[in-house]
Amino acid sequence: MIDLYYWATPNGHKITVFLEETGVEYRIVPVDISAGDQFKPEFLAFSPNNRMPAIIDHAPADGGEPVTVFESGAILVYLAEKTGRFLPADLRGRKSVLEWLFWQMGGLGPMAGQNHHFALYAPEKLPYAITRYVNETNRLYGVLDRRLKGRAFIVDDYSIADMACYPWIVPHKRQGQNLDDFPDLKRWFQAIAERPATQRAYGLTGPWNDRSSAVTEAGKQILFGQTAASVPKP
C-alpha cells in the first residue's frame, strides 16, 4: 500500500497517473496547500521542503520499515524501480528518460509555475515578469515539440518522462500557449489525454477537487508568503 500525500496540482497528477497506470494500491491523504497542511509537523517530518506530493510505501522491496519519498521526480523514479515499469533497464534508455525527467523538474515545471504565479496570483500585474515567463514557457514547449517530431513519446515507449511533462501542459491556456503552434506536442498531448489511466487520474473525486478554483487572499499568504522563519519545525 502506498500513502500518497496529494493535492490536485500538476506535480500531484504525475503520481496519480503513474499509480493508475500500474494498478499499485494506494490511498490518498489530502494535503490542502491553501490551508497550510504542508506545514504541519507530521508532514514536515518526511517532506522537509513543505511541498506535496510525498509518499509512504508500506511494502518496500527490501521488506523493511516503510519508506518515505518526497519530490515528485524522485517519487516517479522510486515507483518505476519498485514496479519495474516505465523506466528502461538499458543504459541508454534509462539515461534518456532521466534527462527528460530532470528537464521537466528543472525547467518546464518551475518556469510554468512562475508563469502561473505572475499571470494569475501576483497582487500586481508586472508586464516584464509576465512576458518573461510566458516567453520562457513558449521556448520550452518548442523544445518538447522538436523532441517529439517523429516520436510517439518522449523516449521510445511511454515512460515517467511523459508522465512528468504531461500535467504541466494541461494548463496550457492559462500559460498563454496555443497547442496549434506545436503540432507534435499537441499530437502527443492528445494521445496521453486519451489513455484510460490518465482519465482515471484526472477524474478522481475528493476534497482536493471539491473546492473553488479561486485562491483566497489568506491562501495566497500561506502559499507565497512563507520564509524560513515562518515554517514550523517538525
N, C-alpha and C positions, 0 to 999 in steps of 0.2 A: 504494500500500500504506500502510495505517495501522498503526503500532505502538501498541497500547493497553496502557498500564500499568495493571493491573487487579487488584482483589480482589473477592470476591463480597459486596459491600455494596450498599445502596440506590443510592449515588452511582455505583458501578461498573456496576450494572444499567442505569442510564439510558443509558449509552453503548452497551452491547451491544444493547439494544433498538433504538436508532437504527440501528446498523450492520446488524443483521439485517433491519430494515425496508427499508433501501435497497440491500442487497446489496453495499455497499462492501467491497472486500477488506481484511481486517485480520488482524493476528497479535497474540495475547495474550502480554504479558510479565508474568508474575505478580509482584505486589508484596505479599509476606506481611507484613501490617501488625502481626501479633502477634510476628513475629520481628525487626522493625525494619528491613525492607528499605526503607521510606520515608525512612530517614535515611542511606542510602548516598550518598556524594558524587556519584556519576554520576547518581543520580535527582534529588538536590537541584539539580543544575546546570540543570535545566529545569522542576522543580516545587518552587520555593523555599519553599512553605508545608508541605513534607513531608507532603502528602496525595495519595492517589490518588483518582480516575483522572487520568491525563495522557496525551497522545497526541503522537506524532511523525508528521507527514504527509510521506511521502517523495515525493509527487507533488502539490505545492501548485498552485493555479490559476495563479499567476504564473510557473510554470516554473522558479522559483529554487531556492535551497537548501531543505532540509527545514524545515518549520515545526513548532514545538513549542507546545502549548497546555496549560495547567493550569487547574483549576477546572471542575467538571462543567457548570455553566451556560454558561461560555464555550466549552467544547468542543461543546455542543449547538448553539450559535449558529454556531460556525465550520463545523461539519459541515453544518448546514442551508444555509448560504450556499454552501458548496462544491458541494453536490449540487442545490441549488435545490428542496429538498423540506422539508415540514413547518414552514415559516416563511412566512407570507403575504408577497407582494410589495407589496400595497397598504398605504398608510399606516396605516389604522385597524386592519386585521387584524394587521399586524406589531406595532403598539403594544400591542394586547390580549394577544397571545401573550407578548410580553416582560414585560408586567405580571405575568402569572401565573407565568411562569418565575422572575422575581425574587421573587414572593411565596413560591414554594417554597424558593428559595435562602435567603431571609432569615427565613422563618417556619416553614413546615412541617418542613423538614429539621432546622434547629437545635433546635427545640422537641421534636420527636420524638426526636432524638438525646439530648437531656438526659433525656427520659423513659426511654429505654433505659438510660442511664448510672445514674441514681439507683435505678431499679427492679431492674436486673439486675447491675450491676457494682460499685457503690459498696461499700466494705468494711463500712459500717454502714448500716442502713435508717433514713433520715431522713424521717419521715412528712410534714413540711412540704414538703420538696423533691419527694417522690414525688407528693403531691397537687397541688402547683403545676404540675408539668409534665404530669401526666395530664389535669388540667383544661384547660390551655392547648392540648394536643393535641386534646382534645374540641372546644374552641372553633374550632380551625382546621378540623377535619372539618366542623363546621357551616357555616363559610364556604364550603367547597368544595361541600357538599351543596346549599346555596342557589344557588350559581352554576350547578350542573348541572341545576337544575329546568327542564324543557322543552328541554334541550340534550343532544345525544348526546355531545359532547365539550366541553372547557372553552371553546374558542373555535371555533365553527363546525366546521371539519374537524379531524381528528386532527392533532396538532402536537407540537412539542417541549415545550409546556407539559404535555400529558398524559404524555409520556414522563418528564418530571422528577418529576411528582407520584405517579404510579402506584407506583414502587418503595418510596416512603415509606408507602404504605397497605398494602402486602403484609404487614408485621409488625403488623397492627392488633391482634391478640390480645395480644401482649406489650406493646403500648402501652396496654392496658386499655380498648380501644374495641370496641364491638359495631356491626358494619355494619348490623344491622337497625334501628338508631336513625337511620340516614342513608340512606333508600331511594334517592334519586337518585344519591348517591355509590356505593352498592352496585351499582346497575344499570350505571353507568359502569365500575366496577372489574371486574365480571364480563365486560363486553364486551372490555375490553383484555386480560384474562387469556386470553380465547379466541382472540386474534389469533395466527396461526402464528408470527410473528416474536417475539412475547413468549414463547411456549412454547419456541422455539429458544434465545432468550437465557437463559432460566432453566434450560434443560436442558443447558447447556454442562458438560462434564466436564473435570476437570483438577485440579492440586494445590490450587487455590483452593476446590474443593468436597470433595476427599478429605481432610477433616480433621474433628476432633471439634468439635462446636458449642460446647464449653466453652472459655473463655479461661483459660489458666493464670495463676497469680499473677505469674509473670515477664512474661507477655504483657500483663497489666494494667499493670505498671510501665512497660513500653515504650509502651503506648497512652496512658496517663493521667498518667505521672509526669515528662513532659519539661518543661523550661524553656528559655529562650533560651540559657542557658549550656551545656546538655547536648546541644544539637543540633550535630552536627559541621558544619564549614564545607565547602561544596563545593569 
